[in-house]
Structure formats: structure tokens, C-alpha cells
Amino acid sequence: MFRSVVARAIAATFMLAAPAAYAHAQVTPGSDAARRDTLNEPSLPRDVARQVIDLYNASGTTRVDGVLDVAADRTIQGDVAVLGGPATVAGHVTGRLLVINADLTLRPGARVDGDVIVVGGVVDGRGQAYLGGELQIHRQVLYFRMEGERLIDDTPTEGESHWWRWRRHLDRRSYATIALTSAHTYNRVEGLPIYVGPTLVNTVGPVRTRFDGQLIYRTSGGFKWDSASVGHRVLGELRLGRERGLTLGARLYDEIAPVESWQLGDAEVGLATFFLHRDFRDYFGRHGGSVSASLFAGDDQSLTVSLADERWASRDERDPFTLFRNNQPWRANPRVDDGRVHVANVTLHVDTRNDEWNPWAGWYLDADFERGTGDFTSFGDVSADLSPLASPQPLAGERDRRPGRRTYSRGFLDVRRYNRLSPEAQLNLRVVLGGWLSGDPLPLERRLSVTGPGALPGFDFRQPASLPGDAGQCAVLGIQPSGAPAQCERVALAQAEFRGALHVGLPFDGDLWDHVAVHTGASWVVFADAGRGWLIGDSQSELAYRSRELPPLSTFLSDLGAGIDFGSGGTADVASFGVYVAKSLSRPSQPANVFVRVRRRF
């Protein structure tokens, strides 16, 4: 029995965090990281590639091809560029340090006066060294060729693989693969969703076509072959342009979708579900199709318009295996509003962060406007529906359950700013605004909440309301629908965190510190959060406010916390591991919450 449990834990952890396993073989012709087959790896942004190449080719740059080891008593004047590496610095670099397609290790006492730029590699020991400039880490490799001593950009076109560049007898600009992968999550409705199917790509100049067809198998149902256990996802895409252009797409799908996905990532939700028997999301079935058009500028800026025709349906929780508390009952998956819905979306995405998984500087913005019109046949339970447009006005705990057409508009905005204050400290800020804009009350699939480790960690996730109005999930005291669904029609949340390098040592002054201190790759983090949710209506209560009103700031929930981020976890989806404690300020009688995150808070 013990061996079986351990085997399941290892397998689930791998499937949650590991990338897709492809049926075609991948070849590495040579040791240079730039010669990897990167069939599914995005290219380094053009502006970054240009900056790297210009610095490498500059006349004043000291160039190193291969291993660089700067001893503690050595000083290199000016800029240094390392190609292929690895690079280890224990001494002093007076200028900028560039590492291309290799890893960088910074030893205790290392000093780099200028910027540190690493492409195609990782940095170890960033908290042990003094960095006088900006730290940039780009996980994508730089593709290049040499012309004499000069580095020339040789980035493949979209869809082109370096297998093709190094094996000319195969045309890798057009390829076919069979993918077998998990959805990188685990939940109480699906268990571990497994995807299998072909991918076909054809590239001719700046035009790329792509087709993906995937069968979805949901392991929570055992070996049954029915609509609850089997779904599908089919994608067709036409991309016009390389760095800038237009993408046209069409999708068909029968999948399980989360009600709220903005608070925690898929991997975090999956790990909490599998190990702790606690699912931090709710789910509904989504079956239909969509078409979309997107203007893009690189991988970090896009404006997308989409139209969808979908059937939304409630799904019951099932009983997937969990490593601990496997005999405990699951929180019920709440009933939602069932019906056929036409959904129009406009989404703006901008990301100027220096690194997606460990950002130190830049902006992140996601803005979405959605308008939906649906013919609903049944409705999930809510504590109260106070919208002035609800007809007739229901009593608390009731809702207009008559089938009919509903039309709503909803907005969602997530803005983050990352500020590097020094080589070891940064101040990060985030604002989230979302919810009802016009029309009928939001369907339960589009409601929101702000309690739990992904938003206000000082407040327990989906706990029964302890006051007449619960501003965390908008549940009325004493009226809690099955599963404790998110019920807020609007939310506002502000988060701030200050983090710095963690050093452990004896309290000595001067140079002795460098000899007795233990420098780590971890960071200390202190943070504060404030936010709340509310309903739209004319009722005089702590939950309902008119559409043009903002609740008083005195009614917002707030917390304060601290923790330790132990650094990289080794994969993109699990980029760090941190332990934190948060304490409610607005409700001081509540005990402090201790929680774990397997990526940065935001």
C-alpha cells in the first residue's frame, strides 16, 4: 500500500509540473545550447536579441568562448561577454556581464558593477553578489551564426526548428507530432486530465498554419467512456507575420473550465488538491466553439477579439485519489447557471517584465471585456440577488429561477508593476478590478471572490460568513449555498510586497561578514493586501451598492504578512517555493494563516 501511494504521488507531481512528452524524437547535434531542437520553445524577443548581439560585437567587450571562471582575487575591466559558458564569478567585473546560452553562478562576494544579462540559462546565487545594474534573465536561447569574430542573429522563423537547420534533408518548417500530456493540474471534478492527439504545422515564409486535435480523458471517472470522462479540444490557426502581424483562429471544445482562474495557477491548484485534498477552484462544463482574431507584436503584446457559442452546464464533484485525507468528503462543486450562451470578448495583453517567472522590473497588464447573451434553463443558488434588474426582486437566499434570456457585460483588469530598487531589493504592486458593468446579474460562472491564499491570504478560503455581510465572497450570514460559491458581482483588490535577499550570519561588521555569513538564493518577503467584493443593487446592506458607487474604504478587508521565498523550483510552472504567514487586520479576532506557494505571489 505504501509503495502504491508513493508511486501515485511521484507520478502526479511529474504530470502536474512536467512539460508535454512528444512522440517524435528530439536531437541535440552538438553541445551548444543554441543547437537544440526547440520545436515548442518561443524565440528570444527581437529587441533583446539585438541588444545582446550589439553588446557582444562591441569593440570594448571582452569576449570569452566557453568556460569563464573569475577567481575571487581577479578583476576584469569593462564589459564581458561569455558564449557557451558556463560562467562562474567570484571576483569583480567593472562593466556589464553578458552570458549567452549558458548558466551563471555568482559566488559569495562577487561584484558586477553594470547590468547582468543571461539568455538561454539560469542564475544561481543572485543573492550572494553585489550587482550594480539591472539583472535580466531570459530563458529562451539565442540562435546565432559566426561570421569571423562577429555574432549574427540566426533566429528561426515561426515554426522552424533547428533540427531542420542541422539536418537539411528534413524539412522541419512543416512537421507533425503526436502529443501525450497532462493539463498540469488536478481537481475534484476531473482528477488528472490527460490530453492526446496530433499537431500539424506548416510554415511558408511569414505565413504559418497550425492544427491541434486532442482527446481529453478525465481520470476521476476510472475507465468509463462517457461524456463525463471524455472530452475534446480542436484548434485551427492561421498566423500572418513574424514579429508583428495577425492571427486568425477557430476552436471546438468540450472541456471543464474553472469559474475563477486568476488567483492561483493550475499547478498550485493541482498540487493542493492532490496532496491536501483541498481544491481552491470551482468548475463547470463548457461545450461549443469559438472564432478569434488577434493583432500581435512579439510574444508580449496582443489585442484579441473572439466570439463563442457555448453550452454551460453544472458538473458534480467526483472522488479522485489524494495522498492525504483521502477518506474525507470533498467540498461540493457548486451548481451554476445552465444554458446556451453567446459570448463576445475583447482582451488586451501587455507584458514588459524582464522574466516571466521571476520578474524584477516591468509592467504586466491583462484587460478583458466580455458581453454575454444566453438562454438559461436553470440557475445555481446564491445567498442574495440584489440587482435592480432582477425581475421579480427575489428574497434573500432566493433567485428568479424562471428560464429565459439574460444579457450581461463584465470587465476584468489585472495590472502589476515590478520595481527593482537595488540589486537585492524590489517593490511590487498589483491592482485587480473586475465584475458587472451592465445588464442582468452576472451568471455564477462569472462571479468573483477575494479570500484565500491567491488574493487575501489572511482570510480563510470559502468559509461561512461570520458577519451580516461577507465582503470576501458575498455570502449572507446564515445562507450558504452548497459548495460555498463565489457570489460577488464586483471585486477590488490591491496588493503590495517588498522583498530582498536573505543573508544568514553572525552579527559582525566589516569584511568579517563575508567570511562568516551564509548567503542563500532565498528572499524575505513582507506584504500587505486590501480588497473586498460586493453586489449591485439598491438594498441597504453591507453587501449591496448602487452601480456607480464604490464601497467605503473602511469596509475593505485587509491583511499583513511575511514569508520566505526559497527561490527557483526548477520548472516554469513551479518557479519558486515559499512559506508565508498572513494575519487579518480588519478582523483581528481571526487567527493567522500559514500557507505555501509554489510560485511567486504575483
Order of alpha helices (4+ residues) and beta strands (2+ residues): alpha-beta-alpha-beta-beta-beta-beta-beta-beta-beta-beta-beta-beta-beta-beta-beta-alpha-beta-beta-beta-beta-beta-alpha-beta-beta-beta-beta-beta-beta-beta-alpha-beta-beta-beta-beta-beta
